[in-house]
Amino acid sequence: MGALAEDVIDPDKKILSTGSISIPNPYFPKEKSIFKDWKMHGWTDMAQALAVSSDVYFYSIGGGYGDQRGLGIVNIEKYAKLFGVGEKTLVDLPNEKAGIIPSPEWKMENFQGDPWRLGDTYHTAIGQYGFQVTPIEMVRAVAAIANYGKLVTPHFLLDDLEKENSFSILNLKREYFDVVHDGMRQAVSYGTAVALNVPYAEVAAKTGTAQLGLHKNKVNSWVIGFFPYENPKYAFTIMMEAGPTGSGASASFIMRELLDWMSIYTPEYFK
């Protein structure tokens, strides 16, 4: 959304992922710092990059690479905050925590004056590094994507008019949302969220995998999304915490089981 709003890239422009990008190492100029994609994706435009989760695409539009200008860390933070990321949602539950969006100031504070580098922007652009979010933050953010820019205040108490009337409208063009909607639908039809390609509803989704620990041997598996694709009514976030790397289980399969259960026992959600 930020890349479109700041005219960083045309959504139809394709970026090539051969499996990684490399930039000069700041300590050893003759060597390269390599930033890997999770697989080789070939040429992808924005919607396709969302569908297949091309890290190289988002490295490139986040931090810039070659002749592709990047959004930059300041604007990454700006647009993440626009969708409520890094802030409390004010949900009616106790002890809510706010997420963290990595920034140069955050790094100076937490890493003893270590300067911000391009690689930090790359990692932040794909939601890694010091990025921390809560499930309630993410379900509110994806709801705002689904409904074309209404950022609501989530609540559990029925008919809480104070919460219902507490919202903001994001000033972003409708066609930007359409690009993201298209990419999230493609993720379900053939991409990383194909597990949610169910016959009884059109679902749109985006997956994520956050590596954990020094040895990167555990992952948080995420899926966020909404349904139905046309005129969405429901947003969802599933996070499977600290699962083993390389396991077949994922948040998408958990969401699929929930959808299948709902199709039998609460079919009214799909009408």
C-alpha positions as YAML, in Angstrom:
chain: A
units: angstrom
residues:
- id: 1
  name: MET
  ca: [0.00, 0.00, 0.00]
- id: 2
  name: GLY
  ca: [2.79, 2.38, 0.91]
- id: 3
  name: ALA
  ca: [4.76, 1.62, -2.25]
- id: 4
  name: LEU
  ca: [1.69, 2.37, -4.36]
- id: 5
  name: ALA
  ca: [0.77, 5.53, -2.45]
- id: 6
  name: GLU
  ca: [4.34, 6.88, -2.68]
- id: 7
  name: ASP
  ca: [4.59, 5.98, -6.39]
- id: 8
  name: VAL
  ca: [7.56, 3.71, -5.72]
- id: 9
  name: ILE
  ca: [6.42, 1.14, -8.27]
- id: 10
  name: ASP
  ca: [3.70, 0.46, -10.81]
- id: 11
  name: PRO
  ca: [1.74, -2.61, -9.70]
- id: 12
  name: ASP
  ca: [2.18, -4.15, -13.15]
- id: 13
  name: LYS
  ca: [5.98, -3.86, -13.12]
- id: 14
  name: LYS
  ca: [7.65, -7.26, -12.69]
- id: 15
  name: ILE
  ca: [10.72, -7.89, -10.53]
- id: 16
  name: LEU
  ca: [12.91, -10.94, -11.04]
- id: 17
  name: SER
  ca: [13.65, -13.27, -8.13]
- id: 18
  name: THR
  ca: [16.43, -15.73, -8.88]
- id: 19
  name: GLY
  ca: [16.44, -16.80, -5.22]
- id: 20
  name: SER
  ca: [18.40, -13.95, -3.62]
- id: 21
  name: ILE
  ca: [19.86, -10.47, -3.97]
- id: 22
  name: SER
  ca: [23.30, -9.29, -2.85]
- id: 23
  name: ILE
  ca: [24.82, -5.96, -1.86]
- id: 24
  name: PRO
  ca: [28.38, -4.96, -0.81]
- id: 25
  name: ASN
  ca: [29.31, -5.97, 2.73]
- id: 26
  name: PRO
  ca: [29.98, -2.80, 4.81]
- id: 27
  name: TYR
  ca: [32.85, -4.50, 6.67]
- id: 28
  name: PHE
  ca: [34.37, -6.50, 3.81]
- id: 29
  name: PRO
  ca: [33.78, -4.51, 0.59]
- id: 30
  name: LYS
  ca: [35.09, -7.32, -1.61]
- id: 31
  name: GLU
  ca: [32.47, -9.67, -0.24]
- id: 32
  name: LYS
  ca: [28.69, -9.61, -0.67]
- id: 33
  name: SER
  ca: [25.89, -9.58, 1.85]
- id: 34
  name: ILE
  ca: [23.26, -11.99, 0.52]
- id: 35
  name: PHE
  ca: [19.54, -11.72, 1.23]
- id: 36
  name: LYS
  ca: [17.71, -14.88, 0.35]
- id: 37
  name: ASP
  ca: [14.25, -15.51, -1.00]
- id: 38
  name: TRP
  ca: [12.56, -18.66, 0.28]
- id: 39
  name: LYS
  ca: [12.57, -19.97, -3.29]
- id: 40
  name: MET
  ca: [13.16, -18.74, -6.85]
- id: 41
  name: HIS
  ca: [9.97, -17.09, -8.10]
- id: 42
  name: GLY
  ca: [11.02, -15.67, -11.48]
- id: 43
  name: TRP
  ca: [9.27, -12.51, -12.65]
- id: 44
  name: THR
  ca: [6.42, -11.29, -10.42]
- id: 45
  name: ASP
  ca: [4.27, -8.20, -10.38]
- id: 46
  name: MET
  ca: [2.80, -6.89, -7.13]
- id: 47
  name: ALA
  ca: [-0.26, -9.15, -6.97]
- id: 48
  name: GLN
  ca: [1.80, -12.20, -7.91]
- id: 49
  name: ALA
  ca: [4.46, -11.29, -5.33]
- id: 50
  name: LEU
  ca: [1.77, -11.21, -2.65]
- id: 51
  name: ALA
  ca: [0.45, -14.55, -3.87]
- id: 52
  name: VAL
  ca: [3.78, -16.38, -3.75]
- id: 53
  name: SER
  ca: [5.41, -14.31, -0.96]
- id: 54
  name: SER
  ca: [8.42, -13.22, -2.99]
- id: 55
  name: ASP
  ca: [10.95, -11.85, -0.51]
- id: 56
  name: VAL
  ca: [13.06, -10.38, -3.31]
- id: 57
  name: TYR
  ca: [10.12, -8.34, -4.57]
- id: 58
  name: PHE
  ca: [9.51, -6.81, -1.15]
- id: 59
  name: TYR
  ca: [13.23, -6.31, -0.44]
- id: 60
  name: SER
  ca: [13.35, -4.34, -3.68]
- id: 61
  name: ILE
  ca: [10.33, -2.11, -3.13]
- id: 62
  name: GLY
  ca: [11.07, -1.77, 0.60]
- id: 63
  name: GLY
  ca: [14.75, -0.87, 0.56]
- id: 64
  name: GLY
  ca: [15.50, -0.44, -3.14]
- id: 65
  name: TYR
  ca: [17.70, -2.60, -5.34]
- id: 66
  name: GLY
  ca: [19.37, -1.91, -8.67]
- id: 67
  name: ASP
  ca: [17.23, 0.57, -10.60]
- id: 68
  name: GLN
  ca: [14.21, -0.05, -8.36]
- id: 69
  name: ARG
  ca: [13.63, 2.73, -5.83]
- id: 70
  name: GLY
  ca: [12.67, 1.65, -2.31]
- id: 71
  name: LEU
  ca: [10.00, 2.93, 0.06]
- id: 72
  name: GLY
  ca: [12.57, 3.39, 2.85]
- id: 73
  name: ILE
  ca: [12.37, 2.63, 6.54]
- id: 74
  name: VAL
  ca: [10.67, 5.92, 7.49]
- id: 75
  name: ASN
  ca: [7.79, 5.30, 5.09]
- id: 76
  name: ILE
  ca: [7.58, 1.61, 5.99]
- id: 77
  name: GLU
  ca: [6.94, 2.73, 9.56]
- id: 78
  name: LYS
  ca: [4.51, 5.42, 8.40]
- id: 79
  name: TYR
  ca: [2.28, 3.04, 6.47]
- id: 80
  name: ALA
  ca: [2.48, 0.25, 9.03]
- id: 81
  name: LYS
  ca: [1.24, 2.69, 11.66]
- id: 82
  name: LEU
  ca: [-1.47, 3.91, 9.30]
- id: 83
  name: PHE
  ca: [-2.96, 0.41, 9.52]
- id: 84
  name: GLY
  ca: [-2.60, 0.36, 13.31]
- id: 85
  name: VAL
  ca: [0.53, -1.80, 13.47]
- id: 86
  name: GLY
  ca: [2.85, -0.94, 16.36]
- id: 87
  name: GLU
  ca: [0.01, 0.52, 18.44]
- id: 88
  name: LYS
  ca: [-2.55, -0.81, 20.88]
- id: 89
  name: THR
  ca: [-5.93, -1.46, 19.28]
- id: 90
  name: LEU
  ca: [-7.76, -0.46, 22.52]
- id: 91
  name: VAL
  ca: [-9.68, -3.73, 22.44]
- id: 92
  name: ASP
  ca: [-11.81, -4.32, 25.55]
- id: 93
  name: LEU
  ca: [-9.41, -6.83, 27.10]
- id: 94
  name: PRO
  ca: [-6.87, -6.17, 29.89]
- id: 95
  name: ASN
  ca: [-3.11, -5.84, 29.52]
- id: 96
  name: GLU
  ca: [-2.97, -5.32, 25.75]
- id: 97
  name: LYS
  ca: [0.55, -4.96, 24.37]
- id: 98
  name: ALA
  ca: [1.59, -2.83, 21.41]
- id: 99
  name: GLY
  ca: [3.72, -4.22, 18.61]
- id: 100
  name: ILE
  ca: [7.15, -2.97, 17.56]
- id: 101
  name: ILE
  ca: [8.18, -1.58, 14.18]
- id: 102
  name: PRO
  ca: [11.99, -1.59, 13.85]
- id: 103
  name: SER
  ca: [13.50, 1.80, 13.07]
- id: 104
  name: PRO
  ca: [16.92, 3.49, 13.25]
- id: 105
  name: GLU
  ca: [15.98, 4.98, 16.62]
- id: 106
  name: TRP
  ca: [14.83, 1.58, 17.92]
- id: 107
  name: LYS
  ca: [18.10, -0.02, 16.79]
- id: 108
  name: MET
  ca: [20.29, 2.68, 18.39]
- id: 109
  name: GLU
  ca: [18.43, 2.15, 21.66]
- id: 110
  name: ASN
  ca: [18.52, -1.66, 21.63]
- id: 111
  name: PHE
  ca: [21.86, -2.38, 19.94]
- id: 112
  name: GLN
  ca: [24.22, 0.05, 21.68]
- id: 113
  name: GLY
  ca: [24.52, 2.67, 18.98]
- id: 114
  name: ASP
  ca: [24.80, 0.25, 16.04]
- id: 115
  name: PRO
  ca: [23.76, 2.23, 12.92]
- id: 116
  name: TRP
  ca: [20.85, 1.29, 10.69]
- id: 117
  name: ARG
  ca: [21.84, -0.51, 7.50]
- id: 118
  name: LEU
  ca: [20.13, -1.33, 4.22]
- id: 119
  name: GLY
  ca: [19.89, -4.98, 5.23]
- id: 120
  name: ASP
  ca: [17.84, -3.95, 8.27]
- id: 121
  name: THR
  ca: [15.36, -2.28, 5.93]
- id: 122
  name: TYR
  ca: [15.20, -5.42, 3.79]
- id: 123
  name: HIS
  ca: [14.42, -7.60, 6.79]
- id: 124
  name: THR
  ca: [11.88, -5.14, 8.16]
- id: 125
  name: ALA
  ca: [10.17, -4.93, 4.75]
- id: 126
  name: ILE
  ca: [9.25, -8.62, 5.00]
- id: 127
  name: GLY
  ca: [8.15, -8.40, 8.63]
- id: 128
  name: GLN
  ca: [11.28, -9.92, 10.16]
- id: 129
  name: TYR
  ca: [14.18, -8.48, 12.21]
- id: 130
  name: GLY
  ca: [12.71, -6.79, 15.31]
- id: 131
  name: PHE
  ca: [9.19, -6.60, 13.91]
- id: 132
  name: GLN
  ca: [6.65, -7.71, 16.51]
- id: 133
  name: VAL
  ca: [2.88, -7.72, 16.12]
- id: 134
  name: THR
  ca: [-0.08, -9.11, 18.01]
- id: 135
  name: PRO
  ca: [-2.86, -11.16, 16.40]
- id: 136
  name: ILE
  ca: [-5.44, -8.51, 17.29]
- id: 137
  name: GLU
  ca: [-3.31, -5.83, 15.57]
- id: 138
  name: MET
  ca: [-3.12, -7.96, 12.45]
- id: 139
  name: VAL
  ca: [-6.81, -8.84, 12.28]
- id: 140
  name: ARG
  ca: [-7.66, -5.13, 12.56]
- id: 141
  name: ALA
  ca: [-5.12, -4.30, 9.83]
- id: 142
  name: VAL
  ca: [-6.41, -6.94, 7.42]
- id: 143
  name: ALA
  ca: [-9.98, -5.85, 8.12]
- id: 144
  name: ALA
  ca: [-8.98, -2.34, 7.03]
- id: 145
  name: ILE
  ca: [-7.53, -3.83, 3.85]
- id: 146
  name: ALA
  ca: [-10.73, -5.80, 3.26]
- id: 147
  name: ASN
  ca: [-13.11, -2.87, 3.81]
- id: 148
  name: TYR
  ca: [-11.15, -0.31, 1.77]
- id: 149
  name: GLY
  ca: [-9.67, 1.66, 4.62]
- id: 150
  name: LYS
  ca: [-11.90, 1.72, 7.71]
- id: 151
  name: LEU
  ca: [-9.66, 1.07, 10.73]
- id: 152
  name: VAL
  ca: [-12.02, -0.05, 13.46]
- id: 153
  name: THR
  ca: [-11.64, -0.50, 17.22]
- id: 154
  name: PRO
  ca: [-12.20, -4.20, 17.93]
- id: 155
  name: HIS
  ca: [-14.42, -5.21, 20.84]
- id: 156
  name: PHE
  ca: [-16.01, -8.30, 22.38]
- id: 157
  name: LEU
  ca: [-18.97, -6.69, 24.15]
- id: 158
  name: LEU
  ca: [-22.05, -6.63, 21.94]
- id: 159
  name: ASP
  ca: [-23.52, -3.23, 21.04]
- id: 160
  name: ASP
  ca: [-20.64, -1.23, 22.51]
- id: 161
  name: LEU
  ca: [-21.47, 1.98, 20.67]
- id: 162
  name: GLU
  ca: [-18.41, 3.82, 21.97]
- id: 163
  name: LYS
  ca: [-16.13, 1.23, 20.35]
- id: 164
  name: GLU
  ca: [-18.33, 0.96, 17.26]
- id: 165
  name: ASN
  ca: [-18.05, 4.71, 16.67]
- id: 166
  name: SER
  ca: [-14.30, 4.82, 17.28]
- id: 167
  name: PHE
  ca: [-12.65, 4.36, 13.90]
- id: 168
  name: SER
  ca: [-10.53, 6.17, 11.33]
- id: 169
  name: ILE
  ca: [-10.71, 6.26, 7.54]
- id: 170
  name: LEU
  ca: [-7.47, 5.76, 5.64]
- id: 171
  name: ASN
  ca: [-6.99, 8.19, 2.77]
- id: 172
  name: LEU
  ca: [-5.75, 5.72, 0.18]
- id: 173
  name: LYS
  ca: [-7.02, 5.16, -3.34]
- id: 174
  name: ARG
  ca: [-9.47, 2.33, -3.94]
- id: 175
  name: GLU
  ca: [-7.36, 0.91, -6.75]
- id: 176
  name: TYR
  ca: [-4.49, 0.32, -4.30]
- id: 177
  name: PHE
  ca: [-6.75, -1.88, -2.21]
- id: 178
  name: ASP
  ca: [-7.87, -3.70, -5.36]
- id: 179
  name: VAL
  ca: [-4.27, -4.66, -6.17]
- id: 180
  name: VAL
  ca: [-3.77, -6.09, -2.68]
- id: 181
  name: HIS
  ca: [-7.15, -7.85, -2.77]
- id: 182
  name: ASP
  ca: [-6.20, -9.43, -6.09]
- id: 183
  name: GLY
  ca: [-2.86, -10.64, -4.73]
- id: 184
  name: MET
  ca: [-4.48, -12.10, -1.63]
- id: 185
  name: ARG
  ca: [-7.05, -13.92, -3.73]
- id: 186
  name: GLN
  ca: [-4.29, -15.28, -5.98]
- id: 187
  name: ALA
  ca: [-2.50, -16.52, -2.84]
- id: 188
  name: VAL
  ca: [-5.53, -18.73, -2.21]
- id: 189
  name: SER
  ca: [-6.17, -19.79, -5.80]
- id: 190
  name: TYR
  ca: [-2.59, -20.96, -6.47]
- id: 191
  name: GLY
  ca: [-0.12, -19.39, -4.02]
- id: 192
  name: THR
  ca: [1.06, -19.88, -0.46]
- id: 193
  name: ALA
  ca: [-2.49, -20.01, 1.00]
- id: 194
  name: VAL
  ca: [-3.90, -22.59, -1.42]
- id: 195
  name: ALA
  ca: [-5.06, -24.64, 1.57]
- id: 196
  name: LEU
  ca: [-7.88, -22.09, 1.90]
- id: 197
  name: ASN
  ca: [-9.15, -22.65, -1.65]
- id: 198
  name: VAL
  ca: [-12.46, -24.06, -0.44]
- id: 199
  name: PRO
  ca: [-15.53, -24.77, -2.64]
- id: 200
  name: TYR
  ca: [-18.08, -23.07, -0.40]
- id: 201
  name: ALA
  ca: [-16.50, -19.58, -0.09]
- id: 202
  name: GLU
  ca: [-14.04, -17.27, -1.86]
- id: 203
  name: VAL
  ca: [-11.31, -16.48, 0.64]
- id: 204
  name: ALA
  ca: [-8.45, -13.96, 0.30]
- id: 205
  name: ALA
  ca: [-5.33, -14.43, 2.42]
- id: 206
  name: LYS
  ca: [-1.66, -13.70, 3.02]
- id: 207
  name: THR
  ca: [0.72, -16.07, 4.77]
- id: 208
  name: GLY
  ca: [3.86, -15.30, 6.73]
- id: 209
  name: THR
  ca: [6.65, -17.27, 8.37]
- id: 210
  name: ALA
  ca: [8.76, -15.63, 11.06]
- id: 211
  name: GLN
  ca: [11.94, -17.47, 12.07]
- id: 212
  name: LEU
  ca: [12.74, -17.58, 15.78]
- id: 213
  name: GLY
  ca: [15.81, -18.04, 17.95]
- id: 214
  name: LEU
  ca: [19.52, -17.93, 17.35]
- id: 215
  name: HIS
  ca: [19.47, -21.18, 15.40]
- id: 216
  name: LYS
  ca: [16.32, -20.31, 13.40]
- id: 217
  name: ASN
  ca: [14.95, -23.76, 14.19]
- id: 218
  name: LYS
  ca: [11.44, -22.63, 15.08]
- id: 219
  name: VAL
  ca: [8.90, -20.51, 13.23]
- id: 220
  name: ASN
  ca: [5.75, -18.56, 13.88]
- id: 221
  name: SER
  ca: [3.38, -19.48, 11.06]
- id: 222
  name: TRP
  ca: [0.82, -16.80, 10.20]
- id: 223
  name: VAL
  ca: [-2.16, -16.44, 7.94]
- id: 224
  name: ILE
  ca: [-4.36, -13.36, 7.73]
- id: 225
  name: GLY
  ca: [-7.28, -12.78, 5.40]
- id: 226
  name: PHE
  ca: [-10.94, -12.13, 4.83]
- id: 227
  name: PHE
  ca: [-14.08, -13.59, 3.25]
- id: 228
  name: PRO
  ca: [-16.14, -13.51, 1.18]
- id: 229
  name: TYR
  ca: [-13.86, -11.99, -1.45]
- id: 230
  name: GLU
  ca: [-16.66, -9.86, -2.89]
- id: 231
  name: ASN
  ca: [-18.23, -7.64, -0.19]
- id: 232
  name: PRO
  ca: [-16.16, -9.00, 2.73]
- id: 233
  name: LYS
  ca: [-17.84, -9.54, 6.09]
- id: 234
  name: TYR
  ca: [-15.21, -11.34, 8.16]
- id: 235
  name: ALA
  ca: [-11.49, -10.93, 8.77]
- id: 236
  name: PHE
  ca: [-9.25, -13.50, 10.42]
- id: 237
  name: THR
  ca: [-5.77, -13.99, 11.82]
- id: 238
  name: ILE
  ca: [-4.24, -17.31, 12.84]
- id: 239
  name: MET
  ca: [-0.78, -17.58, 14.36]
- id: 240
  name: MET
  ca: [0.78, -20.96, 15.13]
- id: 241
  name: GLU
  ca: [3.52, -20.18, 17.63]
- id: 242
  name: ALA
  ca: [7.03, -21.67, 17.71]
- id: 243
  name: GLY
  ca: [6.42, -24.60, 15.40]
- id: 244
  name: PRO
  ca: [9.32, -26.71, 14.10]
- id: 245
  name: THR
  ca: [11.02, -25.50, 10.91]
- id: 246
  name: GLY
  ca: [10.12, -27.60, 7.90]
- id: 247
  name: SER
  ca: [7.05, -29.23, 9.41]
- id: 248
  name: GLY
  ca: [4.00, -29.73, 7.21]
- id: 249
  name: ALA
  ca: [1.73, -28.00, 9.71]
- id: 250
  name: SER
  ca: [0.92, -24.34, 9.19]
- id: 251
  name: ALA
  ca: [-1.55, -21.66, 10.21]
- id: 252
  name: SER
  ca: [-3.26, -22.05, 6.81]
- id: 253
  name: PHE
  ca: [-4.13, -25.69, 7.53]
- id: 254
  name: ILE
  ca: [-5.52, -24.70, 10.92]
- id: 255
  name: MET
  ca: [-7.69, -22.04, 9.27]
- id: 256
  name: ARG
  ca: [-8.81, -24.59, 6.67]
- id: 257
  name: GLU
  ca: [-10.00, -26.92, 9.44]
- id: 258
  name: LEU
  ca: [-11.94, -24.04, 11.02]
- id: 259
  name: LEU
  ca: [-13.56, -23.10, 7.69]
- id: 260
  name: ASP
  ca: [-14.52, -26.72, 7.02]
- id: 261
  name: TRP
  ca: [-16.07, -26.96, 10.49]
- id: 262
  name: MET
  ca: [-17.97, -23.70, 9.96]
- id: 263
  name: SER
  ca: [-19.28, -24.87, 6.57]
- id: 264
  name: ILE
  ca: [-21.00, -27.77, 8.36]
- id: 265
  name: TYR
  ca: [-22.03, -26.31, 11.72]
- id: 266
  name: THR
  ca: [-22.33, -22.54, 11.07]
- id: 267
  name: PRO
  ca: [-23.06, -22.26, 7.32]
- id: 268
  name: GLU
  ca: [-24.77, -18.89, 7.86]
- id: 269
  name: TYR
  ca: [-21.31, -17.28, 7.81]
- id: 270
  name: PHE
  ca: [-20.99, -18.12, 4.12]
- id: 271
  name: LYS
  ca: [-24.38, -16.82, 2.98]
...
